[in-house]
Amino acid sequence: MEILTRKFIDYIKCTRELSENTIESYKRDLYQFNEYLIQNNIEESLVNISKTTVITYMIYLQKKGRAGSTIARTLASLRTFYQYLLNEGLTRNDPTNNLKSPKQEKKFPSVLTLDEVNILLNKPDISTVKGVRDKAMLELLYATGIRVSELISLTLEDVDLNLGIIISSRESSNERIIPIGKLCIKSLDDYLSIYRTKLVKDKKADNLFVNYHGNKLTRQGFWKIIKTYTKNANIEKRITPHTLRHSFAVHLLENGADLKSVQEMLGHADISTTQIYTKMNKKRINDVYKKAHPRA
């Protein structure tokens, strides 16, 4: 098991160009499967595991209360592993062949109400340099729906306050021009005209948002910022940096924006990705109706 797993992990590292998190998931899934075989005295060798054993393991995970997504990922890990063994001629057996992944419950992402957005966006203390910067970042995220990775990559050149636009992902195939509203423009203007110069050490630095050392802000840095304001806002929802992106999309659709425009602003390659927000919007309307209508 140990040797086969190491070879497999080396293979996917070199040829599949997967992220470290994905590779760790594959490794963990394989070791947990092997642990299950040992604990249950299943004496089949790894290369000759029966389909029944894999099915029994899936049922075991289900009884343990593992989420459908976790079980589906485990099966995907085992399937990839056995495809590797087949391709390398290390087995003639694929116990995962024709096995179907469990149906996964689709969970809608967390979305803030307009009141919650206002509470969160007004939490930064704009009498401080940090507060003005944070306010500008939060306003920009909600105004445009851009990803945090895009936010921290913005440069001064990407912002035109006179036209009221930003250019996101300028260096990639996903470049798009996104309008920004007057409240966001004001927050950015306050930050750029007075406060950014107090943070930047190198006058040639062109990053729009910088940390206290004058360097480009990191994803981890922004995560800490939003966690702080979420805690201060006392909002009883799990808020991530992506929550403002989801809220941006749902609020646009609620107020009559067409799906194609929202897709373009979000930078989704496929409109089916954007359609989840339409479903969320319908669910929210249904929930409101059930709570408010006396005969619902």
PyMOL commands that set and color helices and strands:
alter all, ss='L'
color gray80, all
select helices_A, chain A and resi 2-15+20-39+46-48+51-63+68-87+114-121+129-144+148-151+156-158+182-199+219-233+243-254+259-266+271-292
alter helices_A, ss='H'
color red, helices_A
select strands_A, chain A and resi 159-160+165-168+176-179
alter strands_A, ss='S'
color yellow, strands_A
deselect
rebuild
show_as cartoon
